[in-house]
Amino acid sequence: MALSAAIGQSRLADAHDAGFQAAQQALEQLGRGRTAFALVVASHVHPAQQVLAGINDSLGETPVLGFSTSAELTSQGRSQRSVAVALFASDEVEARCGWWPDFVQDSRACTFNMLKALQPQAETGEILLLVADGLSGSAEYLGQETSQAGYALAGCLAGGDVGRGRTFQMGGRQSGSGGLAAAVLSGNIVIGVGAEHGWRPVGALARLTRVQGQWVRTLDDQPANELYARLFGYPAREWAYSPLNDLVRLYPLGLHTEEDVVVRAPLRMEADGSLRMNARLPEGAIVDIMVGSQDGCLEAARQATRQALDALGPTRPRLAVLLVDVAWQALLELQPGSEVQAVSQILGQEVPVIGGYTYGQVARLGQPGPVHLFNQHIEVVLFGVKEIEVQEGVL
């Protein structure tokens, strides 16, 4: 058996029972195949360690990678307060996983320690999957530390609740908040990755006149909330409170570079009028406020899926993983799950889908090439078998 995948989902209130039931559902669909790897997407309301304990009780020693989210995506659409588990079955795929607890304290050292422990190898076609804390730490180090290598890479910044101030990651038999989880897949498995967004600049240019770490303090020498007040008509002080503070991610900053506009989205507006980001921005740079649309995002989902199919090559996809920016959840509130439908329009209904909303996406698009940190994007990760097996007719 080359590679097969199945998804289980549970909406039980107890976190342990939800993890166990979701894993059991996926196992029943796989039948007698050897479980090589599990990918978990769990609601942030469930304690991660309890979810993982339930999954481990079901799957035993199967390697696990997972992340928290504000809403879960499967082939059936969008859900909340649930646990979804995707299982890979194969005699020809191996996985090694882990979780490192200090990403928030020292992102560079944490990333280095992860790479030292897992040692992903480009020469043998290994795949590195990453899940980092989505609210704190310096996510740009994920790209800096991995860009020089040539292995395939995909991942996300875990989602959850900004108000609670934490997200969860799962790796191996460990989990927690503020850390970095990772998995290396090897053997008869390949991925294709695509990423796009549905936002556009509105022409409201401003200079980053004061930046401190992850905080954008002033734009054109004024607090950031003053610019948002002028553009959108709501008083500056109201941007620090709900509902505007919950919606501020819908209006990210477009960083103008020589090649393109890089999207960087705020996590929230602080009481002093500054923007809290999860990636550092260069002081003195020119930015533009950006706005998104439902139609633009759904077309972006289709484009990202086509990119991933092209990158996957001639093999057919066994599983699609959707890592979707949390801004899409708000933007598509009247069409919940429509990004799943857009992806399935390209892939067909027979390809199982799992995913969730995140605070950022990480990917190497093409090999060789740099590793990118994205905001506002949908990242589509397709899993298949290696090209040589397809050519020999082994599907």
C-alpha positions as CSV (number, residue, x, y, z in Angstrom):
1,M,0.0,0.0,0.0
2,A,1.6,3.3,-1.2
3,L,-0.4,5.9,0.7
4,S,-4.0,6.5,1.7
5,A,-5.6,9.0,4.0
6,A,-8.8,9.3,6.1
7,I,-10.3,12.0,8.3
8,G,-12.3,11.6,11.5
9,Q,-14.1,14.4,13.5
10,S,-15.7,14.7,16.9
11,R,-17.8,17.3,18.5
12,L,-17.8,15.8,22.0
13,A,-17.5,18.3,24.8
14,D,-14.8,16.3,26.7
15,A,-11.4,17.0,25.1
16,H,-10.0,13.5,25.7
17,D,-13.1,11.8,24.4
18,A,-13.2,14.1,21.3
19,G,-9.6,13.3,20.5
20,F,-10.2,9.5,20.9
21,Q,-13.4,9.5,18.9
22,A,-12.0,11.5,16.0
23,A,-8.9,9.2,15.8
24,Q,-11.1,6.1,16.0
25,Q,-13.3,7.4,13.1
26,A,-10.3,7.9,10.9
27,L,-8.9,4.4,11.9
28,E,-12.2,2.8,10.9
29,Q,-12.1,4.4,7.5
30,L,-8.5,3.3,6.9
31,G,-9.2,-0.3,7.7
32,R,-6.1,-2.5,8.3
33,G,-3.5,-0.2,6.9
34,R,-0.4,0.7,9.0
35,T,-0.9,4.2,10.4
36,A,2.2,6.2,9.6
37,F,1.3,9.7,10.7
38,A,-1.5,11.8,12.2
39,L,-2.4,15.5,11.7
40,V,-4.6,17.1,14.3
41,V,-6.7,20.3,14.1
42,A,-8.4,21.0,17.4
43,S,-10.5,23.8,18.7
44,H,-8.6,26.2,21.0
45,V,-11.3,25.7,23.7
46,H,-10.0,22.1,24.2
47,P,-6.9,21.6,26.4
48,A,-4.3,20.4,24.0
49,Q,-2.8,17.8,26.3
50,Q,-6.1,16.2,26.9
51,V,-6.9,16.1,23.2
52,L,-3.5,14.5,22.5
53,A,-4.0,12.0,25.3
54,G,-7.2,10.8,23.7
55,I,-5.5,10.5,20.4
56,N,-2.6,8.6,21.8
57,D,-5.0,6.2,23.6
58,S,-6.5,5.5,20.2
59,L,-3.4,5.4,18.0
60,G,-0.7,4.2,20.3
61,E,2.8,5.2,19.1
62,T,1.7,6.9,15.8
63,P,3.6,10.1,15.3
64,V,1.4,13.2,15.7
65,L,1.5,16.9,14.6
66,G,-1.2,19.3,15.4
67,F,-2.4,22.8,16.1
68,S,-5.2,24.8,17.7
69,T,-7.6,26.9,15.7
70,S,-10.7,29.1,16.1
71,A,-12.7,26.9,13.7
72,E,-12.0,23.6,12.0
73,L,-12.3,22.9,8.3
74,T,-13.1,19.5,6.8
75,S,-14.7,18.2,3.6
76,Q,-18.0,18.9,5.2
77,G,-17.3,22.6,5.7
78,R,-16.6,24.7,8.8
79,S,-17.1,23.6,12.4
80,Q,-16.3,24.9,15.8
81,R,-15.5,23.3,19.2
82,S,-14.4,20.1,17.5
83,V,-11.4,17.9,16.9
84,A,-10.4,16.7,13.4
85,V,-7.8,14.0,12.8
86,A,-6.3,13.1,9.5
87,L,-4.5,9.7,9.3
88,F,-2.0,8.6,6.7
89,A,-1.7,4.8,6.1
90,S,1.4,3.5,4.4
91,D,4.1,0.8,4.8
92,E,6.5,3.2,2.9
93,V,6.2,6.4,4.9
94,E,8.0,7.2,8.2
95,A,7.6,10.2,10.5
96,R,9.5,11.7,13.3
97,C,8.0,14.5,15.4
98,G,8.7,16.7,18.4
99,W,7.6,19.8,20.4
100,W,10.0,22.5,21.7
101,P,8.6,24.7,24.4
102,D,10.6,28.0,24.1
103,F,9.7,29.5,20.8
104,V,8.3,32.6,22.4
105,Q,11.4,33.2,24.6
106,D,14.0,32.6,21.8
107,S,12.5,31.8,18.4
108,R,15.9,31.5,16.6
109,A,17.4,29.1,19.2
110,C,14.2,27.1,19.3
111,T,14.1,26.7,15.5
112,F,17.8,25.8,15.5
113,N,17.2,23.1,18.2
114,M,14.3,21.7,16.3
115,L,16.4,21.4,13.1
116,K,19.3,19.8,15.1
117,A,17.0,17.2,16.6
118,L,15.0,16.3,13.5
119,Q,17.7,16.8,10.8
120,P,15.5,17.0,7.7
121,Q,17.4,15.9,4.6
122,A,16.8,17.5,1.2
123,E,18.9,14.8,-0.6
124,T,16.4,12.0,0.3
125,G,13.3,14.1,-0.4
126,E,12.2,14.6,3.2
127,I,9.4,17.0,4.1
128,L,9.4,19.4,7.0
129,L,6.0,20.4,8.5
130,L,6.0,23.2,11.1
131,V,3.5,24.6,13.7
132,A,4.7,27.6,15.7
133,D,3.0,29.8,18.3
134,G,0.8,32.3,16.5
135,L,0.7,35.2,18.9
136,S,4.3,35.6,20.3
137,G,7.8,34.9,19.2
138,S,9.5,36.0,16.0
139,A,8.0,33.9,13.2
140,E,10.4,35.3,10.6
141,Y,13.2,33.1,12.0
142,L,11.4,30.0,10.7
143,G,12.2,31.2,7.2
144,Q,15.7,32.5,8.0
145,E,16.8,29.3,9.5
146,T,15.3,27.0,6.9
147,S,15.7,28.9,3.6
148,Q,19.3,27.6,2.9
149,A,18.2,24.0,2.8
150,G,16.3,22.4,-0.1
151,Y,13.8,20.2,1.5
152,A,10.0,20.7,1.0
153,L,8.4,22.7,3.8
154,A,4.9,23.8,4.8
155,G,3.3,24.9,8.0
156,C,1.5,27.6,10.0
157,L,1.3,29.8,13.0
158,A,-1.3,28.1,15.2
159,G,-4.7,29.8,15.6
160,G,-6.9,30.4,18.6
161,D,-8.1,33.3,20.7
162,V,-6.1,36.6,20.8
163,G,-8.1,37.5,24.0
164,R,-6.7,34.5,25.8
165,G,-3.3,35.2,24.6
166,R,-2.2,31.7,23.7
167,T,-2.3,29.1,20.9
168,F,-1.5,25.3,21.1
169,Q,0.9,23.1,19.3
170,M,1.3,19.3,19.4
171,G,4.3,17.3,18.4
172,G,5.0,13.6,19.1
173,R,3.6,13.0,22.6
174,Q,4.0,16.5,23.8
175,S,1.9,19.7,23.5
176,G,1.6,23.2,25.0
177,S,1.4,26.9,24.2
178,G,4.3,29.2,23.2
179,G,6.3,26.5,21.5
180,L,7.2,25.0,18.1
181,A,6.1,21.6,16.9
182,A,7.5,19.9,13.8
183,A,7.4,16.7,11.8
184,V,9.7,15.2,9.2
185,L,8.1,12.8,6.7
186,S,10.2,10.5,4.6
187,G,9.7,7.7,2.2
188,N,7.2,7.4,-0.5
189,I,5.5,10.7,0.0
190,V,5.6,14.2,-1.7
191,I,3.8,17.4,-1.2
192,G,2.7,20.2,-3.5
193,V,2.1,23.7,-1.9
194,G,0.3,26.7,-3.2
195,A,-0.5,30.0,-1.5
196,E,-2.5,33.1,-2.5
197,H,-4.6,35.9,-0.8
198,G,-7.6,38.0,-1.7
199,W,-6.5,41.4,-0.5
200,R,-5.5,44.5,-2.5
201,P,-3.9,47.9,-1.6
202,V,-6.3,50.9,-1.4
203,G,-3.6,53.5,-2.0
204,A,-3.4,54.8,1.6
205,L,0.3,55.0,1.8
206,A,2.1,55.7,5.1
207,R,5.6,55.4,6.6
208,L,6.5,53.2,9.6
209,T,8.0,55.9,11.7
210,R,8.3,54.0,15.0
211,V,8.6,50.2,15.3
212,Q,9.5,48.4,18.5
213,G,9.8,44.7,18.2
214,Q,6.5,43.3,17.1
215,W,4.7,46.6,17.7
216,V,4.0,49.3,15.1
217,R,3.8,52.3,17.3
218,T,3.3,55.1,14.8
219,L,2.5,55.6,11.1
220,D,3.5,59.0,9.7
221,D,4.4,60.0,13.3
222,Q,0.9,59.3,14.6
223,P,-0.6,56.3,16.4
224,A,-1.8,53.7,14.0
225,N,-5.4,54.0,15.2
226,E,-5.4,57.6,13.9
227,L,-4.9,56.4,10.3
228,Y,-7.5,53.7,10.7
229,A,-10.0,56.3,12.1
230,R,-9.4,58.6,9.1
231,L,-9.8,55.7,6.5
232,F,-12.8,53.9,8.0
233,G,-14.7,56.7,9.9
234,Y,-14.7,55.2,13.4
235,P,-13.2,57.1,16.3
236,A,-9.5,56.2,17.0
237,R,-10.2,55.1,20.6
238,E,-12.8,52.6,19.5
239,W,-10.2,50.5,17.5
240,A,-8.8,49.2,20.8
241,Y,-12.2,47.5,21.8
242,S,-14.5,45.0,20.3
243,P,-15.9,44.7,17.7
244,L,-13.3,46.8,15.8
245,N,-10.3,45.3,17.6
246,D,-11.6,41.8,16.5
247,L,-11.9,43.1,12.9
248,V,-8.6,45.0,12.6
249,R,-6.9,42.0,10.9
250,L,-9.2,42.5,8.0
251,Y,-7.2,45.6,7.2
252,P,-3.5,44.5,7.0
253,L,-0.5,46.5,6.0
254,G,1.0,46.0,2.6
255,L,4.8,46.4,2.8
256,H,6.2,47.8,-0.4
257,T,9.3,46.0,-1.6
258,E,11.3,46.0,-4.9
259,E,9.5,42.9,-6.1
260,D,6.0,42.9,-4.6
261,V,3.7,44.0,-1.8
262,V,4.2,41.7,1.3
263,V,1.1,41.4,3.4
264,R,1.6,41.8,7.2
265,A,-1.5,41.6,9.4
266,P,-2.1,43.0,12.9
267,L,-3.1,40.6,15.7
268,R,-4.9,43.5,17.4
269,M,-4.9,47.2,18.1
270,E,-3.4,48.1,21.5
271,A,-4.9,50.6,23.9
272,D,-2.2,53.1,23.0
273,G,-3.1,53.0,19.4
274,S,-0.3,50.8,18.2
275,L,-0.6,47.6,16.2
276,R,0.7,44.3,17.5
277,M,2.1,42.1,14.8
278,N,3.5,38.5,14.8
279,A,6.3,39.5,12.4
280,R,8.7,42.4,12.7
281,L,8.5,45.2,10.2
282,P,11.4,47.5,9.2
283,E,11.2,51.0,10.6
284,G,11.1,53.6,7.8
285,A,9.4,51.3,5.3
286,I,6.4,52.4,3.2
287,V,3.1,50.5,3.8
288,D,-0.4,50.6,2.3
289,I,-3.6,49.6,4.0
290,M,-5.2,46.6,2.3
291,V,-8.8,45.4,2.0
292,G,-10.1,41.9,1.0
293,S,-13.2,40.6,-0.7
294,Q,-15.2,37.4,-0.6
295,D,-14.8,36.9,-4.4
296,G,-11.1,37.7,-4.2
297,C,-10.5,35.1,-1.5
298,L,-12.5,32.3,-3.2
299,E,-10.5,32.9,-6.4
300,A,-7.3,32.9,-4.4
301,A,-8.3,29.5,-2.9
302,R,-8.8,28.1,-6.4
303,Q,-5.5,29.6,-7.6
304,A,-3.6,28.2,-4.6
305,T,-5.1,24.8,-5.3
306,R,-3.9,24.9,-8.9
307,Q,-0.5,25.9,-7.8
308,A,-0.3,23.0,-5.4
309,L,-1.5,20.6,-8.1
310,D,1.2,21.8,-10.4
311,A,3.8,21.5,-7.7
312,L,2.6,18.0,-6.8
313,G,3.3,16.7,-10.3
314,P,1.6,13.7,-12.0
315,T,0.5,11.8,-8.8
316,R,-3.0,12.3,-7.6
317,P,-3.6,14.0,-4.2
318,R,-4.5,11.7,-1.3
319,L,-5.2,14.6,1.1
320,A,-5.6,18.4,1.1
321,V,-4.6,20.4,4.1
322,L,-5.9,24.0,4.2
323,L,-4.0,26.5,6.4
324,V,-6.2,29.6,6.2
325,D,-5.6,33.0,7.7
326,V,-8.0,33.8,10.5
327,A,-9.1,37.0,8.6
328,W,-10.9,34.7,6.1
329,Q,-13.1,33.4,9.0
330,A,-14.5,36.9,9.5
331,L,-14.6,37.8,5.8
332,L,-16.5,34.6,4.9
333,E,-18.8,34.6,7.9
334,L,-21.9,34.7,5.6
335,Q,-20.5,31.8,3.5
336,P,-18.9,29.5,6.1
337,G,-16.8,26.8,4.6
338,S,-16.9,28.3,1.1
339,E,-13.1,28.1,0.9
340,V,-13.4,24.3,1.2
341,Q,-15.9,24.3,-1.6
342,A,-13.6,26.4,-3.8
343,V,-10.7,24.0,-3.2
344,S,-12.9,20.9,-3.9
345,Q,-14.1,22.4,-7.1
346,I,-10.6,22.0,-8.4
347,L,-9.6,18.8,-6.7
348,G,-12.9,16.9,-6.8
349,Q,-15.0,15.7,-3.9
350,E,-13.0,12.4,-3.5
351,V,-10.0,14.2,-2.0
352,P,-10.4,14.5,1.7
353,V,-9.9,18.0,3.2
354,I,-8.7,19.0,6.7
355,G,-7.5,22.4,8.0
356,G,-8.1,25.4,10.2
357,Y,-7.7,29.1,10.7
358,T,-4.2,30.3,11.6
359,Y,-2.3,33.5,12.4
360,G,0.1,33.0,9.5
361,Q,1.4,30.5,7.0
362,V,4.9,29.2,6.2
363,A,5.9,27.5,2.9
364,R,8.6,26.9,0.4
365,L,7.0,27.5,-3.0
366,G,9.1,25.6,-5.4
367,Q,12.5,24.0,-4.9
368,P,15.1,25.4,-4.6
369,G,13.7,28.6,-3.2
370,P,13.3,30.7,-0.1
371,V,10.9,29.9,2.7
372,H,8.1,32.6,3.0
373,L,6.1,33.8,6.0
374,F,2.6,34.7,4.9
375,N,-0.3,36.6,6.4
376,Q,-3.8,36.7,5.0
377,H,-3.1,33.8,2.7
378,I,-4.7,30.4,2.2
379,E,-2.0,27.8,2.0
380,V,-3.0,24.5,0.2
381,V,-0.8,21.5,0.9
382,L,-1.5,18.4,-1.2
383,F,0.0,15.0,-0.3
384,G,0.8,12.3,-2.8
385,V,3.3,9.5,-3.7
386,K,6.6,10.1,-5.4
387,E,6.7,10.5,-9.1
388,I,8.7,7.3,-9.8
389,E,5.9,5.3,-8.2
390,V,3.3,6.9,-10.5
391,Q,5.4,6.2,-13.5
392,E,5.6,2.5,-12.5
393,G,1.8,2.5,-12.2
394,V,1.7,2.1,-8.4
395,L,-1.1,4.2,-7.1
